[in-house]
Amino acid sequence: MEIIILETSAQVAERGAQIVCELVRKQPDSVLGLATGSTPMALYERLIEKHKTNGVSFSSVTTFNLDEYVGLDPQHPQSYRYFMNKNLFEHIDIKPQNTHIPPGNLDNPLAAGPQYEDQIRQAGGIDLQILGIGANGHIGFNEPTSSLGSRTRIKTLTKKTIDDNSRFFAQDEFQPYLAVTMGIATIMESKRIILLATGWKKAEAVAETVEGPVCALCPASALQWHPCTSMILDTAAASLLKHTAYYKFVLNEQDRLVERFGDPR
Ligand code: GLP
């Protein structure tokens, strides 16, 4: 894992956006895996800005989001389809038909997983997956004890996640407790992964992910097995890591190599 520790959450967003834009410039028909939640919002703002001012084009890009609530209409303001339209897709030149969100409102919700896996496969797999992390170590909606070999499927949310996400719903509003989420194995097939984490509330999950054992109780820890994952953290989210000096040393050395020989990623 590459551990990048930056001073502020704004720098985390900027670094993430740079990685996305470099890839899209190099490979205009990239397949991006996208995340929702508050963490990637600043990254999306920067993508919009880079599209508008630096001419970064998403016209040949395909996207697959990690997850969606079961039982919410795509027009519902808390659906992840609505979130993505409002916070990114409507502001860039991506083709709406190239954007994919797991279907959360099928008559048979159990069909959602295999159907989504097929679509990802047909698109040639995900080149770059953006992840946030739940305070309990979840990625997508793969809650603790999710199989590390899981594929896209329906997951029941934990009370912690329901409580953490209740801030987005009005008090008397129906808040779904089921979601369709890419599985851990689905995520692990992405060629490159960047996980963004900011703020103290994520510090424990980040420490377990990077320095704890690989175990289903912290689903993000599976990323230790991924050959090309960057954790992009602000100092608060990195505050419980024990080996920060080493991570900085590694990055310096890597920067020197990249300067001399170029970035192979
Ligand atoms: C939700 C999403 C995750 C996201 C997590 C953290 O549960 N399914 O993909 O990483 O929330 O959200 P936030 O960035 O708002 O802390």
Residues whose N, C-alpha, C, O or C-beta is under 5 A from the ligand:
A	BS01	GLP	A35 T36 G37 S38 T39 D67 G132 I133 G134 G140 F141
